[in-house]
Every structure is written in structure tokens, then in C-alpha cells.
């Protein structure tokens, strides 16, 4: 509610608002009066001549109201006297004839026209100082009240209330923007807090000034403006609320006049004129000190306490997860607070300093630097805290994000601050760049320095948990590829006196090679060679899927994908050989004709029994294995069907040729049974999911 009232107050202080309010009320008033019974009684029925004359008169009045500021600065006493006399004559004549011809009750158009003309008069009093505006306001308010009383005596309360509200509104606005009108050359500054001072040159003689009174006046102006600080902070927070809450990804509000527009213009004028006299008299240091203390206190409260929401930045929390969450939150807040500071707060303070110290550019520059230096250094000090963290992947990306945020704001630093502060910002940026370079060059070690890397390969051949950690880190690095390539180029590592610039893609490829070597080492824990090759197929396909999903082909190239698919095919062949070749051997038929038929039949019966036994064992074991990719599961099952079904069909056919109908006594699996068992392989994940659904 408070920010809304402040915003309304700001609008009411804008001259263009009153300009269009006056124009609109004039148009409404003239139109309603033309339709009212008062006009009819006074001028008779309408005809072409009356329409033409009234239209021309209305057009002239409307233009005079719209461009009232063109004659607002006239200081001719003769002009003011004549205009006041003209208004007095017109209103007197109008009152005389209006009272003479108006006997009945006024209609709604008459009431609306009086109210509209009253608002028009209020608008004129906000724009001009010709001396008749207030009298005109009182005249129309009186007409409105009288007409309401003619309708019904009790309606006088309505007229009085409306009149009171307009008069109080005018009085309040005049108090807010009241400023001394006398010029300094040959004039004086005079209000309830000042003394009359004779000034005859730009360089004011100190002996002519009551310094104590002037300093008291300066202090009074600053204290009066200081009372607006909390409202100003509320207004700012309301302006950037959506950006701070994350509903807007970019800062859309960049109002460099935010502070000047929000503070009372009359108070700023008082401050400006007081400062002009004191600085001209040689008291620049005292003025700057008092003004800077006020603005610095407000800026630090707004930026550090409200936007960063931390009076003392500390990242030493007891628990690791809490510490990381705190740092992540502070980095997000720092990025947003820095943008708000450099795009709204600092430019607004610059405009305010230029306004208050108008005509003293060097004093305005020094004052602005003094106001903003502390807040700017606190923003930069936060960056130093982040850069000092222990090296981890999480820390690497934090440093990188802060580097990107500061890099994007260096231009604003350079456009506003002196070289000393700009150099400090560049120094911090360089430190972040060098830290990012060192962390990235050690990325292949940092990325595997996680608890998941120490875990053993899963018993069911599922993908290793470190893959998710590594691939997420690689993806995050690839998203910042442009920044990292810039860092590697601008901050080369110096070795033996020469700068070296390692490749971003080369570092990514080294990490992928290291990941593959670690997976191979993890696979050696399996005693079953088939599970070892199955595990490698699973993980290679998982890595390939992630690369495809995140469009990392631009990093690793098509050759990597071809090589990886070749390795998956090789693992598939080794898996078949180590797991199913022995089963296939049982399906081989002896073609030696010297063997007697009875011996051949007995051999086939034994082989079929052994096949049934081993096939059941393999299916029972491998049905609990997990495949991370449906496409890979289909590929494995299809390859098994291609080698197993033809061999089994051939073997069973030979057995049926020899035994005839008696062959069915020995055949345990039909062709569809074999295919069904193969289709139920590698369902470990499905079994686990079904179990969880049953339990929960």
C-alpha cells in the first residue's frame, strides 16, 4: 500500500500530469456546459452562429490550458494585474446574468461543468503563477456548492466535501514542492529555515553569509529527505520484485532517474540552492560530507541489507549441504543485486549528485565516488570470498558464474567510476579468470573427486552412479564453453616463461577417455565375463544417449559416436561368446556317418538335456540384470534370437526326424517358449519398480 501511495504522490508532482488533467477537465467542462440548462437559459437555443462561436471559444480555452507552461514564468506585474482584472470581470458578469435568468434547479450537466472547471482551475494553479488561478478555483467551487444547495439543502455537505478535498490537495502539493523563487544574483533565499543573504557575484563573500544558519538549513534539508529513505527502498523493491523472485530472467527496469523522481522535488531544490551558496563560499567539504553520509547510509542499507539480505557475508556453515545451499543462494543474490546496483542505484546516485552539485562538476564527481565506493567494494569483496573456496567441481562453476556476472558489468564500472575503482574491479575479474583457468585445467581430476567414484559396479550390470555426476558436469561446462574458451585465451598458463593455451575440446576428450578407463577398471570386479561386457555396453550406451540428448556432438564430433557404437558392438559380441556359445555348442549335430543311429540318438538326447539345463540357468540369472536403454535391450535380444532360434530349430528338426512322435517327450521348449524367455531377459529394473509399487 505504501509504495502505491508513493507512486501516486510521484505522479501528482509531475507537471505533464496536471497539464493533461487541466486539458481534459476543460474539455469536459465546456462540453457539459454547452449541454446544460444554464447555457440554454443564458444564451437561448443553439444555432449555427452560436455553435461556431462556442466551438472557437472552447478551442482557444483548451489550447491555453494545454500550453499553460508557455506563460507560467511571466513576472510582469502589469500582466498579472490585467489578467486578474479580466478574470474578475468575466466571473462577476457571469454571476450577475446567471443569477438573473436561473430560477429553477440546475441539471446534472451544470453540476459536472462546475466540478470540471474547478479541477481545471486547480491544474492551472499547479502550472502557472499569474495570481488569478486560486480565485478562479474558489469561484467554481462556490458555484458548485450553491447549485447543489438549490437542488437540496443537505447536498451542501457534498459541495463542501468536494471543495475541501481540492483545497487540501492543492495545499499539500504546494508544501511538497515549495521552493524559494528569488535568484541569487542580487536576490536572497528566504524560508522558515533560512536567512536573507545578499549575493552580488558568483564567488560569494563569506562575510555576507551566516554560516551557522546555512549549515543548519543544509542539515534540515538532509534530515527531511532522510525521512523518505524507507519509502524509497520499498519503492525500489516493488519495482524489481519480479526480477528478484525469478519470474523475470532479465532486469527490465533501468530507470536512472529513480531516486530524483521519488524524492520530493521541492526538498531537492532547497538542498541544491543551499549547497550552491555554501560550495560557492568555500564549504564544499562540509556539504559533501553531510550529503555523502546520508546517501551512503541509504545505499548500503538498500544494497547490502535488502538486496543481498545479509549484513555480514559468511559461508562457514556447520553442514556441507547447508553451506553449499547458502553459497548458491548468495551467488544468485549477488548477481541480481550487482545488476540492480550498476543499472539503477549507482546511475541514480550519479544523477542526484549532478543535480544537487549543479555547476560544480568536480564536487559532484567526488561526492558520487564517496557515496558509492563502499557499496562497490562490498560487492567486489564478496567475489574474493567466493574465489577462496577449496577446489571442487561445485566451486569451479560458482567461480565461473561470478566471473560471467562481473564481466558483463565491467562496462558499467568503466562508465561511472574513476580509474582506481575500475582497476580494482578489473583486478578482481582477472583473479576470477585465473582461478577459473586453474580449476578447468584440473577439471579432469576434480570431476572424479566425488563419493560416487568410489562405489563398486552394480551387481545387476546397471550404469555406474558416477556417470550421472560426470556427464552433468560436462554438460554444465559445455554450456559455458564460450566463457571458458575466452578464459583460456585471455588468461594463458605461463610455463617456462611462455604462455600455453590448452584446448577446451581437448580437455573434454581427456575427461571422456578417463571416464572410459575408470569404467573398464570397475568392470573387472565381475567374475562373470558376460556381466563384465554387459556392464560396459550399458554404460557406453548411457553416455551416448546423454551426449545425443544434450547435443554434445559439436564437442566430441561424429567420430566419437562411430567409435563408441563400434565398441558397443564389440562388447555385444564378447558377451554372446562368453555367455551363449556354450549353449549353442549343445545344439550342434554330429554329422559322422560311422556313428551308429542309436549312439547318435542318445547323444542328441543328452545334448538337449544339457541345453535345457544351461538355457534355464542363463535366463534365470540374466533376467535380473538391468539395461539402461530400451533400444540397447532390444538390440541384445534381437542378436540372441538371430543366433539361437535357427540353431535350436535345426536341432529339434533333426531330433524329430530321428525319433518321430517320441521326440516330444524330450523337447521341453518350443520355438515360442525360447523366444518368450529371451524377451524376459534384462528386466531387473522392471522387477524393482513393481516391487516398490507393491510395497508403497
C-alpha positions in Angstrom: 0.0 0.0 0.0 2.8 2.4 0.9 4.7 2.1 -2.4 1.4 2.7 -4.3 0.8 5.9 -2.3 4.3 7.0 -3.0 3.8 6.3 -6.7 0.6 8.4 -6.7 2.5 11.2 -5.0 5.2 11.0 -7.6 2.6 11.2 -10.4 0.9 14.2 -8.8 4.3 16.0 -8.7 4.8 15.6 -12.4 3.9 18.8 -14.5 2.7 16.8 -17.5 0.1 15.0 -15.4 -1.5 18.3 -14.4 -1.2 19.6 -18.0 -3.4 16.8 -19.3 -5.7 16.8 -16.3 -6.3 20.5 -16.9 -6.9 20.0 -20.6 -9.3 17.0 -20.0 -11.3 18.8 -17.4 -11.6 21.9 -19.6 -12.9 19.8 -22.5 -15.4 18.0 -20.2 -16.5 21.3 -18.6 -17.0 23.1 -21.9 -18.9 20.2 -23.4 -21.2 19.7 -20.3 -21.9 23.4 -20.0 -22.9 23.5 -23.7 -25.5 20.8 -22.9 -26.7 22.3 -19.6 -29.8 24.2 -18.8 -27.7 27.1 -17.6 -26.4 27.7 -21.1 -29.9 27.4 -22.5 -31.4 30.0 -20.1 -28.4 32.4 -20.6 -27.9 32.3 -24.3 -31.0 30.7 -25.8 -31.4 27.9 -28.2 -28.5 26.8 -30.4 -28.0 28.0 -34.0 -25.1 27.8 -36.5 -23.5 31.1 -35.3 -23.6 30.1 -31.7 -22.2 26.7 -32.5 -19.3 28.3 -34.4 -18.5 30.9 -31.8 -18.7 28.5 -28.9 -16.5 26.0 -30.7 -13.9 28.6 -31.4 -14.0 29.9 -27.8 -13.7 26.3 -26.5 -10.8 25.6 -28.8 -8.9 28.7 -27.7 -9.6 27.9 -24.0 -8.5 24.3 -24.4 -5.2 25.3 -26.1 -4.5 27.9 -23.4 -4.9 25.2 -20.7 -2.8 22.7 -22.7 0.1 25.1 -23.2 -0.2 27.0 -19.9 3.5 26.3 -19.1 4.5 28.7 -22.0 3.3 31.7 -20.0 3.9 30.3 -16.5 7.2 32.2 -15.9 5.9 35.7 -16.7 7.0 38.0 -14.0 5.3 41.2 -15.3 3.2 42.8 -12.6 1.2 44.5 -15.3 0.4 41.2 -17.0 -0.7 39.7 -13.7 -2.8 42.7 -12.8 -4.6 42.8 -16.1 -5.2 39.0 -16.2 -6.6 39.2 -12.6 -8.9 42.1 -13.5 -10.1 40.3 -16.7 -11.0 37.1 -14.7 -12.7 39.2 -12.0 -14.8 41.0 -14.6 -15.8 37.8 -16.5 -16.8 35.9 -13.3 -18.8 38.9 -12.0 -20.7 39.4 -15.2 -21.3 35.7 -15.5 -22.6 35.6 -11.9 -24.9 38.5 -12.4 -26.7 37.2 -15.6 -26.6 33.6 -14.3 -28.4 34.5 -11.1 -30.9 36.7 -13.1 -32.0 34.1 -15.6 -31.7 30.9 -13.5 -34.8 30.3 -11.4 -35.2 26.5 -11.4 -33.0 23.7 -10.2 -29.8 23.1 -12.1 -29.4 19.9 -14.1 -26.5 17.3 -13.9 -24.6 18.9 -16.8 -24.4 22.2 -14.9 -23.0 20.4 -11.8 -20.5 18.4 -13.8 -19.3 21.5 -15.7 -18.7 23.4 -12.4 -16.8 20.5 -10.9 -14.7 20.1 -14.1 -13.9 23.9 -14.2 -12.8 23.7 -10.6 -10.4 20.9 -11.4 -9.2 22.9 -14.4 -8.5 25.8 -12.1 -6.6 23.5 -9.7 -4.5 22.4 -12.6 -3.8 26.0 -13.6 -2.6 26.7 -10.1 -0.1 23.9 -10.4 1.2 25.2 -13.7 1.1 29.0 -13.6 1.6 31.8 -11.2 -0.4 34.6 -12.7 -2.4 35.3 -9.5 -5.9 34.5 -10.6 -5.8 30.7 -10.5 -6.8 30.2 -6.9 -9.5 32.8 -7.1 -10.9 31.0 -10.1 -10.8 27.7 -8.2 -12.8 29.3 -5.3 -15.3 30.8 -7.7 -16.2 27.5 -9.4 -16.3 25.6 -6.0 -18.7 28.3 -4.7 -20.9 27.9 -7.8 -21.0 24.1 -7.4 -21.9 24.4 -3.7 -24.7 26.9 -4.4 -26.2 24.8 -7.3 -26.2 21.7 -5.0 -28.0 23.7 -2.3 -30.6 24.7 -4.9 -31.4 21.1 -5.6 -31.4 20.1 -1.9 -30.0 21.9 1.1 -28.4 18.8 2.5 -26.3 18.5 -0.6 -24.2 21.4 0.7 -22.3 18.8 2.6 -21.3 17.2 -0.7 -20.2 20.5 -2.2 -18.3 21.4 1.0 -16.5 18.0 1.0 -15.5 18.3 -2.7 -14.3 21.8 -2.1 -12.3 20.9 1.0 -10.6 17.9 -0.8 -9.4 20.1 -3.7 -8.2 22.9 -1.4 -6.3 20.5 0.9 -4.8 18.7 -2.2 -3.5 22.0 -3.5 -2.1 23.0 -0.1 -0.4 19.6 0.3 1.2 19.7 -3.1 2.3 23.3 -2.7 4.0 22.3 0.6 5.9 19.4 -1.1 7.3 21.4 -4.0 7.6 24.8 -2.4 11.0 26.3 -3.2 12.4 29.8 -3.0 11.9 31.7 -6.2 14.4 34.5 -5.7 17.5 34.2 -7.9 20.9 34.5 -6.3 22.3 37.4 -8.3 21.1 40.4 -6.5 18.4 38.4 -4.6 18.0 36.3 -1.5 17.0 32.9 -0.2 14.2 33.0 2.3 12.0 30.5 4.1 11.4 29.4 7.7 14.8 27.8 8.0 16.9 30.4 6.2 18.3 33.9 6.5 18.3 36.7 3.9 21.7 36.8 2.1 22.9 39.4 -0.3 24.9 37.9 -3.1 26.4 40.1 -5.8 28.8 37.7 -7.6 29.3 34.0 -8.3 32.0 34.0 -5.6 30.0 34.8 -2.5 31.8 36.7 0.2 32.0 34.6 3.4 31.4 37.7 5.5 27.9 38.2 4.0 26.7 34.7 5.0 25.6 33.4 8.4 27.4 30.1 8.0 25.8 28.6 11.1 22.3 29.3 9.8 23.2 27.9 6.3 24.7 24.7 7.7 21.6 24.3 9.9 19.5 24.8 6.8 21.6 22.2 5.0 21.1 19.8 7.9 17.4 20.4 7.9 17.1 19.6 4.1 19.1 16.4 4.5 17.1 15.3 7.5 13.8 16.0 5.7 15.0 13.9 2.8 16.3 11.2 5.1 12.8 10.6 6.3 11.9 9.4 2.8 14.6 6.7 2.8 12.4 3.8 3.9 9.7 4.7 1.3 12.4 4.9 -1.3 13.6 1.4 -0.5 10.1 0.0 -0.6 9.5 1.6 -4.0 12.7 0.0 -5.4 11.9 -3.4 -4.0 8.5 -3.2 -5.5 10.0 -2.2 -8.9 12.4 -5.2 -9.0 10.2 -7.7 -7.2 9.6 -10.0 -10.1 13.3 -10.0 -11.0 14.4 -10.9 -7.5 11.8 -13.6 -7.2 12.9 -15.2 -10.5 9.7 -14.6 -12.5 11.7 -12.3 -14.8 15.1 -13.6 -16.1 16.4 -10.2 -17.0 16.2 -6.8 -15.2 13.7 -4.9 -17.3 13.7 -1.7 -15.1 16.7 0.6 -15.7 15.5 4.0 -14.5 18.4 6.3 -14.0 16.2 9.0 -12.5 14.6 6.7 -10.0 15.9 8.5 -6.9 15.3 12.0 -8.2 11.8 11.2 -9.3 11.0 9.5 -6.0 12.2 12.3 -3.7 10.2 15.5 -3.2 11.3 17.9 -5.9 10.9 20.9 -3.6 13.2 19.5 -1.0 15.8 18.7 -3.7 15.6 22.3 -4.9 16.1 23.6 -1.4 19.1 21.3 -1.0 20.5 22.3 -4.4 20.3 26.1 -3.7 21.7 25.7 -0.2 24.6 23.7 -1.5 25.2 26.2 -4.2 25.7 29.0 -1.7 27.9 27.0 0.7 30.1 25.5 -2.0 30.5 28.9 -3.7 31.6 30.2 -0.3 34.2 27.6 0.1 32.4 25.0 2.2 32.4 22.1 -0.4 34.0 19.7 2.0 31.3 20.2 4.7 28.5 19.9 2.1 29.9 16.8 0.5 30.5 15.2 3.9 26.9 15.7 5.1 25.4 14.7 1.7 27.6 11.7 1.2 26.9 10.3 4.7 23.2 10.4 4.0 23.3 8.8 0.6 26.0 6.2 1.6 23.9 5.1 4.5 20.8 4.7 2.3 22.7 2.9 -0.5 24.3 0.4 1.8 21.1 -0.4 3.6 19.3 -0.9 0.3 22.0 -2.9 -1.4 23.6 -4.9 1.4 20.8 -5.3 3.9 17.8 -5.6 1.5 19.0 -6.8 -1.9 21.8 -9.1 -0.7 19.8 -9.8 2.5 23.0 -10.3 4.5 24.6 -7.7 6.7 27.7 -9.8 7.0 28.6 -12.3 4.3 29.8 -15.6 5.7 29.9 -19.0 4.2 31.1 -21.0 7.2 28.1 -23.2 8.0 28.3 -26.3 10.0 26.9 -28.8 7.5 28.2 -29.2 4.0 24.8 -29.2 2.3 23.7 -26.1 4.2 26.9 -24.3 3.3 26.5 -25.1 -0.4 22.9 -24.0 -0.4 23.8 -20.8 1.3 26.6 -20.0 -1.1 24.4 -20.8 -4.1 21.7 -18.5 -2.8 24.2 -15.7 -2.1 25.7 -16.0 -5.6 22.2 -15.7 -7.2 21.5 -12.7 -4.9 24.9 -11.2 -5.7 24.3 -11.4 -9.5 20.9 -9.8 -9.2 22.0 -7.2 -6.6 25.0 -6.2 -8.8 22.9 -5.7 -11.8 20.4 -3.6 -9.9 23.2 -1.5 -8.4 25.0 -0.8 -11.6 21.9 -0.3 -13.8 19.6 1.6 -11.3 21.2 2.6 -8.0 24.6 3.9 -9.0 23.3 5.8 -12.1 20.5 7.3 -9.9 23.0 8.4 -7.3 25.1 9.9 -10.2 22.1 11.9 -11.4 21.3 13.1 -7.8 24.8 14.2 -7.2 24.9 16.1 -10.5 21.6 17.8 -9.6 22.5 18.8 -6.1 26.0 19.9 -7.0 24.9 21.5 -10.3 27.6 23.9 -11.6 30.3 22.1 -9.5 31.2 19.1 -11.6 34.4 18.2 -9.7 32.5 18.3 -6.4 29.6 16.1 -7.9 32.2 13.6 -9.1 34.0 13.3 -5.8 30.7 13.1 -3.9 29.4 10.4 -6.2 32.6 8.3 -5.7 32.4 8.8 -2.0 28.8 7.7 -1.9 29.2 4.5 -4.0 32.7 3.4 -3.2 31.9 1.5 -0.1 29.0 -0.4 -1.7 31.0 -1.2 -4.8 33.9 -2.6 -2.7 31.5 -4.7 -0.7 30.2 -6.3 -3.9 33.8 -6.9 -5.0 34.8 -8.3 -1.6 32.1 -10.9 -1.9 33.8 -12.1 -5.1 37.0 -12.6 -3.2 35.3 -14.7 -0.6 33.9 -17.0 -3.4 37.3 -17.3 -5.1 39.0 -18.5 -1.9 36.9 -21.7 -1.6 38.6 -25.2 -1.8 38.8 -26.6 -5.3 35.8 -28.7 -6.3 33.6 -29.0 -9.3 30.9 -27.1 -7.4 33.4 -24.4 -6.6 34.6 -24.2 -10.2 31.1 -23.5 -11.5 30.5 -20.9 -8.8 33.7 -19.0 -9.7 32.7 -19.3 -13.4 29.2 -17.9 -12.8 30.5 -15.0 -10.7 33.2 -14.3 -13.4 30.5 -14.1 -16.1 28.4 -11.8 -13.9 31.3 -9.4 -13.2 32.5 -9.5 -16.8 29.0 -8.3 -18.0 29.1 -5.4 -15.6 32.7 -4.1 -16.2 31.4 -1.7 -18.9 29.1 -0.1 -16.3 32.0 0.2 -13.9 34.1 2.0 -16.5 31.3 4.4 -17.5 30.6 5.6 -13.9 33.6 5.2 -11.6 37.2 6.6 -11.5 40.1 4.6 -12.7 41.1 3.5 -9.2 37.8 1.7 -8.6 37.6 0.4 -12.2 41.1 -1.1 -11.8 40.0 -2.8 -8.7 37.1 -4.4 -10.5 39.3 -5.5 -13.3 41.8 -6.9 -10.8 39.0 -9.0 -9.2 37.8 -10.1 -12.6 41.4 -11.2 -13.5 41.7 -13.1 -10.3 38.4 -14.9 -11.1 39.6 -15.6 -14.6 42.9 -17.1 -13.4 41.1 -19.2 -10.8 38.6 -20.4 -13.4 41.5 -21.4 -15.7 43.4 -23.3 -13.0 40.2 -25.1 -11.9 39.3 -26.0 -15.5 42.8 -27.3 -16.2 42.4 -29.6 -13.2 38.8 -30.4 -14.2 39.7 -34.0 -15.2 40.8 -34.6 -11.6 38.1 -32.6 -9.9 35.3 -34.2 -11.8 36.1 -37.7 -10.4 36.7 -36.4 -6.8 33.2 -37.4 -5.7 31.9 -40.1 -3.4 30.2 -41.9 -6.3 33.5 -42.6 -8.0 34.5 -44.9 -5.1 31.4 -47.1 -5.4 31.6 -50.6 -6.9 30.0 -51.6 -10.1 26.3 -52.5 -9.5 25.7 -56.3 -9.2 23.0 -56.2 -11.9 25.2 -54.5 -14.5 23.3 -51.2 -14.3 25.1 -48.0 -15.1 27.7 -46.7 -12.6 26.4 -43.8 -10.5 29.5 -41.7 -11.3 28.3 -41.4 -14.9 25.5 -39.0 -13.9 27.8 -36.8 -11.9 30.5 -36.7 -14.7 28.0 -36.1 -17.6 26.1 -33.4 -15.7 29.5 -31.6 -15.0 30.5 -32.0 -18.7 27.2 -30.6 -19.8 27.5 -27.6 -17.5 31.0 -26.9 -18.8 29.8 -27.1 -22.4 27.0 -24.6 -21.7 29.8 -22.2 -20.6 32.1 -23.2 -23.5 32.3 -19.6 -24.9 33.3 -18.2 -21.5 35.8 -21.0 -20.9 37.4 -20.5 -24.3 37.6 -16.8 -23.6 39.3 -17.5 -20.2 41.8 -19.9 -21.8 42.7 -17.4 -24.5 42.9 -14.2 -22.2 44.5 -15.9 -19.2 47.0 -18.4 -20.7 49.0 -20.5 -18.2 52.6 -19.4 -18.1 55.1 -22.3 -18.3 58.9 -21.8 -18.6 58.3 -18.1 -19.5 55.9 -18.9 -22.3 52.1 -18.8 -22.3 50.2 -22.0 -23.1 46.6 -22.2 -24.2 45.1 -25.7 -23.8 42.1 -26.6 -25.8 38.6 -26.7 -24.4 37.7 -29.7 -26.6 40.9 -31.4 -25.7 40.1 -31.2 -22.0 36.6 -32.6 -22.7 38.0 -35.5 -24.7 40.6 -36.3 -21.9 37.7 -36.5 -19.4 35.8 -38.9 -21.6 38.9 -41.1 -22.0 39.4 -41.1 -18.3 35.8 -42.0 -17.7 36.1 -45.0 -20.0 39.3 -46.2 -18.3 37.6 -46.0 -14.9 34.6 -47.9 -16.2 36.8 -50.7 -17.6 38.6 -50.9 -14.2 35.2 -51.0 -12.4 34.0 -53.9 -14.7 36.9 -56.1 -13.6 35.1 -56.7 -10.3 32.7 -59.1 -12.1 33.7 -62.7 -12.1 31.3 -63.5 -14.9 32.9 -62.2 -18.2 29.4 -61.9 -19.7 28.3 -59.5 -17.0 31.5 -57.5 -17.5 30.8 -56.9 -21.2 27.1 -56.3 -20.4 28.1 -53.6 -17.9 30.3 -51.9 -20.4 27.6 -52.0 -23.1 25.2 -50.4 -20.6 27.5 -47.5 -19.6 28.7 -46.8 -23.1 25.1 -46.6 -24.4 24.1 -44.4 -21.4 27.0 -41.9 -22.2 26.0 -41.9 -25.9 22.3 -41.2 -25.0 23.3 -38.3 -22.8 25.5 -36.8 -25.5 22.7 -37.1 -28.1 20.1 -35.6 -25.7 22.3 -32.6 -24.8 23.6 -32.1 -28.4 27.2 -32.6 -27.4 28.1 -33.8 -30.9 29.5 -30.4 -31.7 32.1 -31.0 -28.9 33.1 -34.7 -29.5 32.2 -34.9 -33.2 30.8 -37.8 -35.3 33.9 -39.9 -35.0 33.4 -40.3 -31.3 29.8 -41.6 -31.8 31.0 -44.1 -34.5 33.8 -45.3 -32.3 31.5 -45.7 -29.3 28.9 -47.7 -31.3 31.7 -49.9 -32.6 32.8 -50.6 -29.0 29.2 -51.4 -28.0 29.0 -53.9 -30.9 32.3 -55.4 -29.8 31.1 -55.8 -26.2 27.9 -57.4 -27.5 29.9 -60.0 -29.5 32.1 -60.7 -26.5 29.0 -61.0 -24.3 27.4 -63.6 -26.7 30.6 -65.5 -26.9 31.2 -65.7 -23.2 27.5 -66.4 -22.2 25.8 -68.2 -25.1 28.5 -70.0 -27.2 28.4 -72.9 -24.8 24.6 -73.2 -25.1 25.0 -73.1 -28.9 27.6 -75.9 -28.7 24.9 -78.2 -27.3 22.8 -77.6 -30.5 25.5 -78.8 -32.9 24.6 -82.2 -34.5 27.2 -84.9 -35.3 27.5 -85.5 -39.0 29.8 -88.5 -38.7 28.1 -91.4 -40.6 30.2 -94.0 -38.9 28.4 -93.5 -35.6 25.5 -95.9 -35.2 22.0 -94.4 -35.1 21.4 -95.5 -31.5 24.5 -93.7 -30.3 23.6 -90.5 -32.3 20.1 -90.5 -30.8 21.5 -90.9 -27.3 24.0 -88.1 -27.9 21.2 -85.8 -29.1 19.1 -86.6 -26.1 22.0 -85.7 -23.8 22.8 -82.5 -25.6 19.1 -81.4 -25.5 19.0 -82.1 -21.7 22.2 -80.1 -21.2 20.8 -77.3 -23.4 17.6 -77.1 -21.4 19.6 -77.0 -18.1 22.0 -74.3 -19.2 19.4 -72.2 -21.0 17.3 -72.2 -17.9 20.2 -71.2 -15.7 21.3 -68.3 -18.0 17.7 -67.0 -18.4 17.2 -67.1 -14.6 20.4 -65.1 -13.9 20.2 -62.6 -16.8 16.5 -61.8 -16.3 17.6 -59.9 -13.1 20.2 -57.8 -15.0 19.3 -54.2 -15.8 19.6 -52.4 -19.1 19.6 -48.6 -19.0 18.3 -48.2 -22.5 15.3 -49.9 -24.2 16.9 -49.6 -27.6 20.0 -51.5 -26.3 17.8 -54.2 -24.7 16.1 -54.7 -28.0 19.4 -54.9 -29.8 20.8 -57.5 -27.5 17.6 -59.7 -27.6 17.4 -59.5 -31.4 21.0 -60.6 -31.7 20.4 -63.6 -29.4 17.3 -64.5 -31.4 19.3 -64.4 -34.6 21.9 -66.9 -33.4 19.8 -69.1 -31.1 16.5 -69.7 -32.8 17.8 -71.0 -36.1 20.2 -73.4 -34.3 17.5 -74.7 -32.0 15.0 -75.1 -34.8 17.5 -77.1 -36.8 18.5 -79.3 -33.8 14.8 -80.0 -32.9 14.0 -80.8 -36.5 16.8 -83.4 -36.7 15.6 -84.9 -33.4 12.1 -85.2 -34.7 13.3 -86.8 -37.9 15.1 -89.5 -35.9 12.5 -90.1 -33.1 9.3 -89.1 -34.8 6.4 -88.6 -32.4 8.6 -89.8 -29.5 10.7 -86.6 -29.8 8.1 -84.5 -28.0 9.0 -86.5 -24.8 12.4 -84.8 -24.8 11.6 -81.4 -26.1 11.0 -79.0 -23.1 10.9 -75.7 -25.0 9.1 -74.9 -28.2 10.2 -72.1 -30.5 7.8 -69.6 -29.0 8.9 -70.7 -25.5 12.5 -69.9 -26.4 11.5 -66.5 -27.8 9.4 -65.7 -24.8 12.2 -66.5 -22.4 14.6 -64.3 -24.4 12.0 -61.4 -24.3 12.0 -61.6 -20.5 15.7 -61.1 -20.1 17.2 -57.9 -18.5 14.1 -57.0 -16.5 15.8 -56.2 -13.3 14.7 -52.6 -13.3 11.1 -53.6 -14.0 11.1 -56.1 -11.2 12.4 -53.4 -8.8 9.8 -50.9 -9.9 7.0 -53.5 -9.5 8.3 -54.4 -6.0 8.4 -50.7 -5.0 4.8 -50.2 -6.2 3.7 -53.2 -4.2 5.4 -52.0 -1.0 4.4 -48.4 -1.3 
